[in-house]
Structure formats: C-alpha cells, structure tokens
Amino acid sequence: MPTQHSSQNRLSTSSTANVVGGHFKIGHKIGEGSFGIIYQGINVLNKQLVAVKFEPRKSDAPQLRDEYRAYKLLAGNPGIPKVYYFGQEGLHNVLVIDLLGASLEDLFDTCSRRFSVKTVSLLAKEMVTRLQCVHDHGLVYRDIKPDNFLIGLEGKDRVVYMIDFGMAKYYRDPKTQQHIPYRERKSLSGTARYMSINTHLGREQSRRDDLESLGHVLMYFLRGSLPWQGLKANTNKQKYERIGEKKQSMSVVDLCDGYPNEFAIYLQYVRKLGFDEAPDYDFIRELFNKVLREKCDDDGLYDWILLNNDNTEGNPRQSQHQHPPNPQIYRTTKTSQQQKLMNQHHQPNTTACGFTDLSQNHQHSQPQPPRLSEQRKQSRWKRFWKKLGRFLVCGGCRGCHIDGWCCTCHCVCGS
C-alpha cells in the first residue's frame, strides 16, 4: 500500500497534467504542510486562478472535509474564500478555493518584521470582524496565527481573509444554540506562541480564547517578537509549559508597554471574559478606531503599500524605519501566469504573490552588486536576488521576480 509520503511525491511530480473537479487544471506547488500540498490552478472554462489543496485520504488526522464544511457555512461573508469544488480524486481529498495574496507573516517579513501602530490597528479591525463572523456562525477557530490571514488579490488587496479552518469546531450546538460545557484536561490545539493562557492550562476553548490569541498576534506585530519566543526545553511538552508560565507571569501592562493603552485594554478585556460570555465586538473595534483617530492618519493604507510610495517619492520615513521598498508584493500578474499555466511553458515557478519559487534552478545574466536596503540585515545580502522564505525578491528594491525581471526597477538580476 502506498504511503502518505509516496503518494504526495507522485502528486507533486505529475500535477501539471492533472485536472480535478472536471475543469480545474493543476499548476505549480505554492505550499506544503502536514495536511498535504497546495497548488495554484486555473479554471479552464473562465481562466480564473484558484488554489487547489490536496490531502491524502489515508491521513492520520484528516481536516479537509471539516475545512470545506466551514467554508460552506461561512460562504458569502467578506474575507472568506469562495469554495469551487470538494471531492475525492484518486488517493486524495481535494479542495478548490479562491487564490489569495500574501499572508500577514510574509508581509511582516517584508516590512522588516515590524508593523506600525496604524497598520496593526487597521489589521485588528479586520481580524476582529472576521472572528465575529466565525463566532456568529457557532464556530471557534482555535488556531489564530499570522500565516492563516491573507490579503486579497488586486481589487481586494485591503481585505484580510481567513483560511485553514481545519481546527475549527462548534462552541454551541447548531440546533439548540446551547453553549458547549466547560471542560478541563484538554489537549493543546493551536500554535503555542499565540494560544491563550486558558489553552495552556488545558481548558476548553471558546470565543474568548480566539480573541486572546489575536491579542498576542497584534503585540507580535507591534513588538517584532514576543517575550516567550526562543525558550528552550528538552521536550515540546516542557517548552509549551514554559511558554504558558511566561505568559502567566508577565503582566499585560508590561507586554504592551510603549504602545497605545488601547492594546492593553483589549487584552485585559478578553482575558476577563467568561467561558461562555459573548464578547462585545463593537467595543473592541472602537478601541482601535480610537487609536486611528488620535494617534494615526486613518487613510486605510497598510505599511506594505506605503513602502512603494516611500521608494517612489523619496520619503525620509523609509530610512527612519529601515523598511526596504516593496511594491506589489500582494499582487498577481494574472495575464502572464494564466498564459504560462495554460500553455505549460517551462518558466520559473511563481506564487500567487509574484515571487519565484526557489525549488527550481534559475539562470540569469548580468549580475549586479546588491544595494543594502536595511542596515541590520546587511550580512544576509550576499547577492542581488534576496531569498525571502522560499521566494526571490529584488535585492535592490524588493520588487517581485517575474520571468527573470524585476517588476519595479526592471533589472535583469543575476545570482
């Protein structure tokens, strides 16, 4: 019997010839995890780009069907990807959804791992609204982290989307609307860096835990890291215990020190919520509206959008914050990608964000020396193309790699 690993390998080597759901043609791989593999695909009927998620049917912990059900339950709400197909294809479960842009974690890296108060406040309003939608439909998400929030493609690039609902569960009975009972000695679920204190203590998760996890994400964006990152232990269990102990020992005031008081008020509020208490989402949004009114210019522009403006206009703010310009990291070059996918040319793989996948070997000409855009990362700028995760961006201006050219400064960058 084929193993999960071997079946995924076969899928990855033959995916370009596959069509799933009748008319979704599979392109290159754009992601991979314990669940399976994600490919970019295209609807051959209308040329719409999609994301195609594969999960082995023999998976030890299948999640794709639950994720599909969550998307169907939340369908039609802003910031929720649309589902186009779910079914079984060979040895895999397959889910086809909207193709989206970069994750907040990727954008955080692009902005030198620090977001401004304005951007965090804008994100907070969007993310709280997404969570309210999820909670209003009787679900608790249970895995809040920056990787699971993506921005939309061009035209929807200011909308924050939620993805990966495989960990979500009902916190109230869909028929009776009765809240689930309080329990203890529950196993940990979620990401230790962001999970709530109650989750560390083995308590059943509810709406308050999603919101507390979000508070940890917001402080991560503001601070650049959290005080419990980097803790060492002999086992994962011991590490999670140390993280939980650090969260409990550190006061909210100390965690939020140096930032607008509304962030501390938010964390204090959600940590005091009862297990089955309904959060006041309007009160929470008003906290961040207040920050935007009193301390920021509420123009709706995120940091990664302003980076391109800083570069173009010579804004001195860039040198002050050490942000390398990055135009259109969140945009997709739809025309060229659709043509490549339909014609199956052997061009370098690009992701939904326009980056080049480093899983392929690329040959470029005319190498040029790097321009050091940020002082604290100079030692990493070894060549003109900069490695950002699995992707390549221009070392001079952080523009996207598109068919060997930088989409911004139009250089032919070499390695």
N, C-alpha and C positions, 0 to 999 in steps of 0.2 A: 504493500500500500504506500503511495507517495506521501512523504512528509509535508508538513506545512511549509518548511523552508524550500523543498524542492519544487513544490507547486508554485510558490511565489517566483522562483527563479525562472521557471518555464514561462510564466506570465510576463515577466519583465523582458524576456528575450524575444517573445513573439507578439507583443502587444500592438505593434504598429499595424499588424494585419488583422486585428480583431475589430468586430463590430458587435456592440451589445445593445440590447433593447430594440433591435431592428434597424436603428438608424443613427447610433452614436458611435462614431469611429474613434478609436483609441490612438492617442499620440504619445508624447514622451512623458516620462515619470516626473512628477513635481513634488512628491512627498512620500515618506515611508515611516511606519511606526510599528508598534507591537500588534496593532489591529490588522495591518496589511499594507497595501500600496495605493497611492492616489496618482492618477494620470490626468493630463489635460486631454480633452476630447473635443469633438466637434459634431454638431447635429448636421448630417449631410443634406438634410432637407432645406434648412434655412441658414446654414453656415454659422450658427450660434456656437460660441465656445462654451464648454462645460467642464466641470470637474467630475471624474469618474473614480469612485472609491471601490476597491476590491478587498474582500475579507474571505479567507479560507473558510469553507463550510465546516471543516473539522477543527476550527479554532477552539482553544480551551475556554475562552471567555468571549463568545460572540456578542457583538454590540451593534452591528449594522442595522439589524431589524428594529431594535429599540430606537436607534437614531432616526430611522425612516419614520417611525410612528410619531416621534416628537416633532419632526418637520411637518408632517401632515396635520398634527394637532395645532401647530402654530402658524400654519400657512396663511399668507396674505398680510401678515403683520410686518411693519418696517423692520429692516435689519435681520430678517430671517430668510436664508437662501431658499429658492424655489426648488422643489423636487420634480424631476422629469421622468425618473424610472427607478424602480427597485425590483430585483428578481434574482434568480439563480442562473448563472452561466458557467456550465462545466462544474469545476470544483470550487467555485467561488460564489459568494453573495456579492451583488453589485448594486451600487447606489450612484445615481447621476443627479447632480445638483448644479446650481449656478457656479460659474467660475468667478472667484473673487480676487481682490488685490492682496497686498502685503499684510502680514499680521502685525499687531502692535509691538510684538517683540522684535520683529525685523526693523520696523520703523524706529524703535527705541535704539537699536544698534546704529542706525543711520544718523541719528541725532546725538551721537557720542554718548549714548546711554544716560541721557538726562533730558527730561521734558520740562518746559516752562510751566509756571503756575497756570497760565491761561490754557495751554493745551491740556493739562491734566483736568482742569475744571470742565472744559468742553467734553473731554472723553468721559468724565464722571457722569455728566448729564445723560449722554448717550447710553452708557453702560447700565446705569440705573434704570433707564426706560426699558432697555432690553430685558433686564431681570424682572421688572414689574410685569412685563408681558408674559414671561415664562411662569412666574408665580401666579398670575391671574388665571392661567390655564391649569393650575393644580400641580405644577412640576417644581421641584427644587433641582438646581443644576449640578451642584456638588463638585465641580472642577473648574473654578474660576482661575484663569491664568492668562497672561497677555497673548500666548500662542493661539488661544481659542477665540480671539476677537480680531476680525479682519475688516479692512475698509473695502468699499465697493470699487468697481472699475470706473472708467471715465463717465461722468454724468451722475455718478452716485459716490464720488470719492470723498464726500464728507459724512457718509453714513457708516456707522460702525455695525458690523454684522457679527452674530454669534454662530459658531459652528460646533461640531462634535458633541452631540447630545447623548453619547453612549453611556455616560454615567448618570444621566438624569433619572429621577424616579418621582412617583406621585407622593406628595406630602399630605394629600387628602383624597378620600375616596371619590372617584369620578361620579358615582351615582348619588351617594348620600351627602357629599361635600364635607364629611366628618374628617377632622384632622387626625393624622396617624398618632398613635400613642407614643409617649416619651419612653425611650429605652436607653440603657447603658451597656457597656462592654461591646460596643460595635467596633468592627474592624475599620481601619483608616481607609478613607477613599478621597481622592483628590491629590493635589500637589502640596507637599509638606511646607514649602516656602510660603504659600499663601493661605493654607487652610486655617480655619478658625480655632480658637483655643478649645471650644467645646468638642470639636472633632478630634483634637489631640487627646482629650480626656475620654474618648470612646462613647460620646453621647450622640444620639440620633440627630441627624442634620435636618434643619428646617430653613425657612426663609432667612432667618437672622444670620445663619452661617454663610450663605451666599453673599450677603451684604458685608459681613466682616471680612471675608476673603477679598472682596472688591476693595475694601479699605486698605488692605495690605498691598494690593496691586497698585493703588494710587500712590501710596507712600514709596513704593519701589520706583515708580516713575519720577517722583519728585527728588528723592534722595540719591538715586542711582544704584542703590543696593539696600538690603535690609540687614539689621544688626545680627540676625540669626543665620545669615548666609556664611558658608565656609566652615561651619562647625564640624569637628572631626569626631569619629566614633568607630568602634570595631565592627559594628553591625548596623544595618539600616534601622532596625528597631531602636537601638540605642541613639542613633542620630536623630530619629524622629522625636524621641523623648527629650533630647537636649534642645531641639528646636522649640518644642512645646514649653519647656521650662523657661527658655529665654523669653518667649512671648509673654508668659505669665509674669515674669519678674520685671519686665520693662513697662513703665507707665506709658499711657497714651500721650501724656504731655511731653515726655522725653522723646518718644518716637516721632512726634510731629513738631518738635522744637525747630524754630526758624522758618516755619511756613504758616500761612494764614490759619487763624484759630478755627475756622470752619472745618478743616480736615480733622482736628482733634475732636470737635463737637460731633462730627459724623461717626467716628469710631466709638466714642463713648456712648452715643445713642444706640448704635446697632448692637454693641456688646451688652447693653442692659435690656434688650428686648427679651420677652418671654419666649419659651419654646414654640407656642402656637399663636403668638401675638402677631397681628398684621402690621407690617411696617408702614409708616407714613411717607410714601414716596414723594409726595408734593413737598413736604417739609425738607426732605433730603435734597431734592432738585433746587429748592430755594436757597439752600446753603451755598451751592456752587454758583447760582445766579448772583448771589451777593458778592462772592469773590470776583466774579467777572465785572460786576458793576463798579466795585470800589477799588479794585487793585489791577485791573487789566483793561485792555481795549477789546471789547467783545465783538470782534469782526468775523468770528467764525473760522479763522484761518489757523490751521494746525502748524506746528513747528516745521514739519517736513515740507509743507507748501511754502512757508516763508524762507526756507533755506535757498530755494531757487531765486526768489526775489532779492535776497541778500547778495547773492553772487552777481546777479544781473545789474543791480543798481549800486553796487559797491557800498552796501550798508555797513557801517562800522560795527554793528551788533554781532556780525559773524565772528570777527576776531576776538571780540569780548567773550563770547561763549564757546569759542573753539569748535564751531559747527561747520563741517565741510558742506558745501552746497550739494544738494541732491535733487535735481529737477525730475519730476515724473517718475519717482520710484514706484508709485502706486498705479501707474497707467499701463495699459496693454497696447502693443502695436498690433491691433486686431487684423488689419488687412494683410500684413506680411505673414503673421502667424497662421492665419486661415489658409493662405495660399500654400505655405510650406506644408501644412498638415494635409491638405487635400492632394497635393502633388507628390508627397512623400520624398521631397528632396533631402539629401543628407547634409543638412546645415546644422550648426551648433544648436543644441537644445536650449530653449529659453523658457522661463517660467512665466506665470501669469503677471509677474511684475516687470517683465522685460529683461531680467537678468539671464546670464548664460550659466547653464549647469556645468559644474566642474567635473562631472562624471565623464565628460568627453575630453579628448585631447584637441586643443586648438592651436593652429599655426597662424601667426600674424607676422607682418613685416614692419619695418621702420620702427624699431624700439626707440623710446624716448625716455629721458630721466624723469623720475617722479617729482611731483610738486607736493611738498609736505603741508597738508592742509590742517593738521591738528598736532600740536606740539607733544602731547602726552602719548601719542601713538606713532611717533616718528620711527622708532625702531622696527615697526611692522611694515613700513612702506618700502619694501625691497624691490618692487618692480612697478611698472606703470599701471598694470591691471591689479586692482586691490581685491583680495579674497574677502568676501562677506558671507560667512556661513558656507553654503555650497555654491555661491554665486560669484560672478565677477562684476565689479563696477570700475569706472574710470578712476585711476589714481590722481588725475589732475583735477577733476571736477565732480567726481562721484556720480557721473551720468551712467545710464544703463548701457550694457553691451548689446548691440543689435547688429547681427551679421558681420561682426568684426569691426564695427564702427561705434564710436561713442555718440549717443543720440543728442549730446549737448554741444561739446566742443568739436565734434566731427573729426577727431583724430583717428588714425588707424594705429591702435595701441598694440605694442608688442609685449611679449613676456620675457 
